[in-house]
Amino acid sequence: MNRFRWPLLILVVCLPLILLATGFQLPGLSPTELAVPEPVPSGDFELAWFNTTTSRASWERFVTGIRRTVTLDPKLDVDDSGAFPGQTGVPELVITHADRRAKLRIRWYKLSGEHPADYWMARLAAREPAPLAIIGGGSSDRARDLALALAKQTRWRGERPLFFITNATAESVQVADFDNGPGKPLGAMCKLLGIYEGRTFRACFNNRQMAEAMLDFVWQNPTLRPQNVTGEPKIFRISWDDDPYSSDLLEQFSEALPTVLGHYKSIAKPEVSTATVPFSVGGYNLPNRAEEEAARQILHELRR
């Protein structure tokens, strides 16, 4: 009997893990049993803040920002006693105004593999009332996923929520099955703000604005302007194939360049050199081999 002890012990320990890994839901262990939207008390309103389960630092900065905001109006008060509950709780800020009975509840809904944007939108739409707005978009991909989930969820108990993008800056994103309109193929690049059209707002600079500002800053100063030994301006374009953000930023630079150069008519039309890097794996201070080759090519061109 002793020879079966260790195999049986290993089986008992590993079997639940194997079942969970293959998608089998064990009673009491399934995270979806706890991941449901909190009810909103009658007369109150909700703002739904979306971010990944590992974004505690971002939530802490958000809470700090709310605390500072309410200091601008002495009639505002913020209750952050529920902002940092346990692992299974829903973090919440409650804002009240002395002249109003209704409370504004800001809640962090955590995105994960088990609970993607579609999961949350379906459950928030089934709850009454619907959130006033969805706040999120820490990256262009997450902003795209939230916008798609909002666009697909057409039935809400109340008005469809607004969508405020916080950090995403890409102008266009790749969507596998989004309908861009008559005559346009499915899956083509589409405007991020056009996915959930008419109800999406961006609370940050976009790539086009950054491209125009940077080009204007460089071109108004001859000492910063890239040029070869003859004094002619030279532009080096580099994109990373595995980084859609860099591709969008490069596209915005290309589209903004004629507009910016129009303000500097005395400058000759620049020569453009393009390099492509297949992947962006590597640290900030340790470029990979393809990045080294692109940098070496740029230095060679400048010296030539």
TIDO-334504 format. One line per 4 residues: for each residue y, x, z of C-alpha. Coordinates in nm, 4 decimals, padded with zeros to 6 digits, always signed. Layout:
! residues N
Y:X:Z ~ ...
This chain:
! residues 304
+00.0000:+00.0000:+00.0000 ~ +00.2323:+00.2903:+00.0756 ~ +00.2262:+00.4008:-00.2860 ~ +00.3930:+00.0732:-00.3878
+00.6683:+00.0935:-00.1259 ~ +00.9222:+00.2978:-00.3224 ~ +00.8703:+00.1194:-00.6572 ~ +00.9148:-00.2178:-00.4818
+01.2249:-00.0955:-00.2981 ~ +01.3818:+00.0313:-00.6215 ~ +01.2997:-00.2995:-00.7933 ~ +01.4625:-00.5041:-00.5146
+01.7810:-00.2940:-00.5243 ~ +01.8143:-00.2638:-00.9020 ~ +01.7076:-00.6112:-01.0161 ~ +02.0334:-00.7875:-00.9164
+02.2360:-00.5145:-01.0869 ~ +02.0308:-00.5433:-01.4050 ~ +02.0711:-00.9226:-01.4097 ~ +02.4499:-00.8976:-01.3648
+02.4768:-00.6312:-01.6338 ~ +02.2951:-00.8540:-01.8821 ~ +02.5293:-01.1463:-01.8117 ~ +02.3081:-01.3483:-01.5766
+02.5205:-01.5172:-01.3089 ~ +02.3754:-01.4940:-00.9580 ~ +02.4819:-01.7626:-00.7079 ~ +02.7438:-01.6278:-00.4705
+02.7923:-01.3072:-00.6736 ~ +02.9641:-01.4448:-00.9805 ~ +03.3362:-01.3530:-00.9855 ~ +03.4155:-01.6590:-01.1957
+03.3416:-01.8809:-00.8972 ~ +03.6588:-01.7503:-00.7274 ~ +03.8825:-01.6994:-01.0330 ~ +04.0577:-02.0348:-01.0566
+04.4320:-02.1088:-01.0606 ~ +04.5859:-02.2075:-00.7308 ~ +04.7272:-02.5624:-00.7100 ~ +05.1039:-02.6060:-00.7209
+05.2444:-02.8283:-00.4424 ~ +05.4191:-03.1430:-00.5592 ~ +05.7777:-03.0742:-00.6656 ~ +05.7326:-02.6956:-00.6887
+05.7241:-02.4781:-01.0005 ~ +05.5212:-02.1721:-01.1018 ~ +05.5749:-01.8552:-01.3006 ~ +05.2457:-01.6876:-01.3986
+05.2635:-01.3056:-01.3968 ~ +04.9753:-01.1528:-01.5970 ~ +04.8491:-00.8004:-01.5610 ~ +04.5207:-00.6136:-01.5208
+04.3330:-00.5982:-01.1922 ~ +04.4339:-00.2314:-01.1537 ~ +04.8095:-00.2999:-01.1774 ~ +04.8886:-00.3079:-00.8061
+05.1664:-00.0489:-00.8473 ~ +05.3313:-00.2596:-01.1193 ~ +05.3091:-00.5679:-00.8962 ~ +05.4674:-00.3741:-00.6076
+05.7611:-00.2761:-00.8326 ~ +05.7900:-00.6368:-00.9487 ~ +05.8000:-00.7595:-00.5880 ~ +06.0674:-00.5000:-00.5064
+06.2733:-00.6185:-00.8015 ~ +06.2528:-00.9803:-00.6842 ~ +06.3624:-00.8773:-00.3354 ~ +06.6691:-00.7027:-00.4775
+06.7493:-00.9947:-00.7066 ~ +06.7722:-01.2482:-00.4258 ~ +07.0292:-01.0321:-00.2462 ~ +07.2791:-01.1322:-00.5176
+07.2896:-01.4889:-00.3867 ~ +07.2944:-01.5524:-00.0080 ~ +07.1446:-01.8984:-00.0647 ~ +06.8267:-01.7496:-00.2110
+06.5314:-01.6502:+00.0040 ~ +06.2014:-01.4860:-00.0858 ~ +05.8791:-01.5210:+00.1107 ~ +05.6487:-01.2296:+00.0282
+05.3973:-01.2891:+00.3074 ~ +05.1341:-01.3764:+00.0435 ~ +05.2245:-01.1014:-00.2019 ~ +04.9436:-00.8672:-00.0937
+04.6327:-01.0664:+00.0042 ~ +04.2751:-00.9425:-00.0003 ~ +04.0759:-00.8613:-00.3118 ~ +03.9836:-01.2231:-00.3852
+04.3223:-01.3837:-00.3151 ~ +04.5954:-01.4668:-00.5668 ~ +04.9140:-01.2684:-00.4879 ~ +05.2161:-01.4955:-00.4590
+05.5926:-01.4791:-00.4073 ~ +05.7806:-01.7923:-00.3041 ~ +06.1519:-01.8210:-00.3830 ~ +06.3646:-02.0941:-00.2270
+06.7290:-02.1972:-00.2624 ~ +06.9291:-02.3494:+00.0201 ~ +07.0575:-02.6317:-00.2021 ~ +06.7197:-02.7241:-00.3531
+06.3996:-02.8637:-00.2089 ~ +06.1714:-02.7302:-00.4842 ~ +06.0193:-02.3844:-00.4499 ~ +05.9516:-02.1348:-00.7274
+05.6111:-01.9687:-00.6927 ~ +05.5431:-01.6451:-00.8817 ~ +05.1717:-01.5633:-00.8945 ~ +04.9788:-01.2667:-01.0284
+04.6821:-01.3732:-01.2415 ~ +04.4553:-01.0737:-01.2910 ~ +04.3178:-00.9925:-01.6357 ~ +03.9694:-00.8427:-01.6583
+03.6627:-00.8418:-01.8791 ~ +03.5306:-01.1531:-01.7055 ~ +03.8718:-01.3226:-01.7027 ~ +04.0619:-01.2511:-02.0263
+04.3769:-01.4306:-02.1364 ~ +04.1841:-01.7171:-02.3028 ~ +03.9989:-01.7873:-01.9783 ~ +04.3169:-01.8198:-01.7745
+04.5118:-02.0223:-02.0322 ~ +04.2352:-02.2828:-02.0549 ~ +04.2340:-02.3314:-01.6784 ~ +04.6102:-02.3278:-01.6375
+04.6385:-02.5871:-01.9149 ~ +04.3944:-02.8139:-01.7333 ~ +04.5917:-02.7918:-01.4083 ~ +04.8982:-03.0025:-01.3363
+05.1702:-02.8880:-01.3557 ~ +05.1600:-02.6167:-01.6197 ~ +05.3481:-02.2913:-01.5478 ~ +05.7104:-02.2815:-01.6527
+05.6507:-01.9449:-01.8159 ~ +05.3962:-01.6695:-01.8677 ~ +05.5230:-01.3187:-01.7865 ~ +05.3274:-01.0204:-01.9189
+05.2674:-00.7731:-02.1977 ~ +05.2389:-00.4331:-02.0331 ~ +05.1207:-00.3025:-02.3717 ~ +05.1410:-00.4312:-02.7266
+04.7711:-00.5213:-02.7254 ~ +04.7978:-00.7227:-02.4030 ~ +05.1113:-00.8970:-02.5299 ~ +04.9237:-00.9863:-02.8492
+04.6260:-01.1238:-02.6556 ~ +04.8477:-01.3367:-02.4310 ~ +05.0434:-01.4690:-02.7293 ~ +04.7216:-01.5562:-02.9127
+04.5798:-01.7345:-02.6082 ~ +04.9008:-01.9360:-02.5753 ~ +04.9064:-02.0197:-02.9465 ~ +04.5444:-02.1398:-02.9421
+04.5919:-02.3513:-02.6277 ~ +04.7836:-02.6513:-02.7618 ~ +04.7089:-02.9083:-02.4896 ~ +04.8903:-02.8704:-02.1605
+04.9620:-03.1097:-01.8767 ~ +05.3330:-03.0903:-01.9360 ~ +05.5486:-02.8790:-02.1626 ~ +05.3965:-02.5651:-02.3131
+05.5069:-02.2614:-02.1109 ~ +05.7473:-01.9999:-02.2403 ~ +05.6238:-01.6433:-02.2892 ~ +05.8324:-01.3488:-02.1661
+05.7120:-01.0083:-02.2898 ~ +05.7980:-00.7369:-02.0397 ~ +05.7030:-00.3965:-02.1848 ~ +05.5494:-00.4288:-02.5291
+05.7741:-00.2812:-02.7988 ~ +05.5740:-00.3026:-03.1228 ~ +05.7315:-00.5217:-03.3893 ~ +05.4042:-00.5966:-03.5701
+05.0456:-00.6115:-03.4453 ~ +04.7037:-00.6419:-03.6074 ~ +04.5316:-00.9744:-03.5472 ~ +04.1768:-01.0388:-03.6692
+04.1913:-01.4119:-03.7416 ~ +04.5552:-01.5164:-03.7117 ~ +04.6886:-01.7454:-03.9850 ~ +05.0140:-01.5904:-04.1129
+05.0898:-01.8856:-04.3383 ~ +05.0202:-01.9940:-04.6992 ~ +04.9287:-01.7138:-04.9344 ~ +04.8873:-01.4514:-04.6606
+04.5411:-01.3149:-04.5744 ~ +04.3871:-01.3629:-04.2337 ~ +04.4038:-01.0540:-04.0187 ~ +04.7110:-00.9035:-04.1846
+04.9800:-00.7398:-03.9737 ~ +05.2035:-01.0060:-03.8233 ~ +05.5194:-01.0124:-03.6150 ~ +05.4446:-01.0106:-03.2428
+05.7164:-01.2663:-03.1724 ~ +05.5777:-01.4927:-03.4448 ~ +05.2319:-01.5490:-03.2940 ~ +05.3525:-01.7959:-03.0298
+05.6525:-01.8844:-03.2398 ~ +05.9625:-02.0389:-03.0943 ~ +05.8596:-01.9891:-02.7318 ~ +05.8286:-01.6088:-02.7075
+06.1059:-01.3855:-02.5737 ~ +06.1188:-01.0090:-02.5337 ~ +06.2729:-00.8566:-02.2199 ~ +06.2838:-00.5011:-02.3530
+06.3918:-00.2873:-02.6476 ~ +06.1799:-00.3115:-02.9589 ~ +06.0726:-00.0256:-03.1825 ~ +06.3330:-00.1056:-03.4487
+06.6188:-00.0790:-03.1982 ~ +06.4829:+00.2485:-03.0604 ~ +06.4376:+00.3912:-03.4116 ~ +06.7929:+00.3053:-03.5152
+06.9407:+00.4445:-03.1922 ~ +06.7435:+00.7702:-03.2130 ~ +06.8191:+00.8287:-03.5816 ~ +07.1876:+00.7615:-03.5259
+07.1946:+01.0023:-03.2310 ~ +07.0228:+01.2787:-03.4299 ~ +07.2176:+01.2326:-03.7523 ~ +07.5622:+01.2347:-03.5921
+07.4971:+01.5831:-03.4527 ~ +07.4327:+01.8550:-03.7165 ~ +07.2755:+02.0857:-03.4566 ~ +07.0002:+01.8297:-03.3908
+06.9403:+01.7312:-03.7499 ~ +06.6145:+01.8808:-03.8854 ~ +06.6821:+02.0928:-04.1940 ~ +06.5342:+02.3750:-04.3949
+06.6869:+02.7171:-04.4633 ~ +06.9070:+02.5812:-04.7440 ~ +07.0696:+02.3322:-04.5080 ~ +06.9100:+02.0237:-04.6627
+06.7903:+01.7610:-04.4132 ~ +06.4151:+01.7337:-04.3651 ~ +06.2157:+01.4556:-04.1984 ~ +05.8607:+01.4933:-04.0664
+05.6548:+01.1768:-04.0258 ~ +05.3466:+01.1911:-03.8013 ~ +05.1174:+00.9004:-03.7159 ~ +04.7994:+00.8724:-03.5098
+04.5252:+00.6645:-03.6734 ~ +04.3860:+00.5381:-03.3412 ~ +04.7263:+00.4348:-03.2009 ~ +04.8742:+00.1170:-03.3550
+05.1884:+00.1625:-03.1465 ~ +05.2674:+00.4940:-03.3183 ~ +05.2042:+00.3375:-03.6594 ~ +05.4461:+00.0552:-03.5847
+05.7086:+00.2972:-03.4509 ~ +05.6738:+00.5133:-03.7627 ~ +05.7149:+00.2080:-03.9855 ~ +06.0309:+00.1072:-03.7995
+06.1729:+00.4592:-03.8372 ~ +06.1060:+00.4448:-04.2117 ~ +06.2722:+00.1041:-04.2483 ~ +06.5712:+00.2006:-04.0318
+06.6365:+00.5324:-04.2074 ~ +06.8263:+00.3945:-04.5145 ~ +07.0469:+00.1817:-04.2872 ~ +07.1381:+00.4743:-04.0614
+07.1959:+00.7150:-04.3526 ~ +07.4293:+00.4568:-04.5056 ~ +07.6740:+00.5374:-04.2256 ~ +07.6643:+00.9088:-04.3164
+07.7334:+00.9068:-04.6907 ~ +07.8178:+01.2755:-04.7041 ~ +07.4637:+01.3719:-04.6073 ~ +07.2151:+01.4390:-04.8851
+06.9046:+01.2255:-04.9088 ~ +06.6471:+01.3916:-04.6822 ~ +06.3132:+01.5272:-04.7943 ~ +06.0229:+01.3526:-04.6175
+05.6949:+01.5172:-04.5157 ~ +05.4057:+01.3074:-04.3818 ~ +05.1177:+01.4163:-04.1591 ~ +04.8343:+01.2066:-04.0185
+04.6427:+01.2829:-03.7002 ~ +04.3016:+01.1078:-03.6786 ~ +04.2954:+01.0623:-03.3003 ~ +04.5190:+01.1056:-02.9959
+04.2611:+01.2283:-02.7446 ~ +04.4062:+01.5022:-02.5272 ~ +04.6590:+01.5655:-02.2527 ~ +05.0394:+01.5700:-02.2747
+05.0526:+01.9486:-02.2546 ~ +04.7275:+02.0223:-02.4376 ~ +04.7252:+01.8979:-02.8001 ~ +04.3987:+01.8462:-02.9800
+04.3050:+02.0475:-03.2885 ~ +04.4502:+01.8003:-03.5400 ~ +04.7787:+01.7832:-03.3481 ~ +04.7967:+02.1627:-03.3401
+04.7469:+02.1723:-03.7150 ~ +05.0231:+01.9132:-03.7719 ~ +05.2629:+02.1127:-03.5506 ~ +05.1706:+02.4339:-03.7306
+05.2401:+02.2666:-04.0656 ~ +05.5842:+02.1509:-03.9478 ~ +05.6765:+02.5020:-03.8281 ~ +05.5591:+02.6455:-04.1601
+05.7748:+02.3993:-04.3544 ~ +06.0817:+02.4748:-04.1432 ~ +06.0408:+02.8499:-04.1892 ~ +05.9791:+02.8113:-04.5596
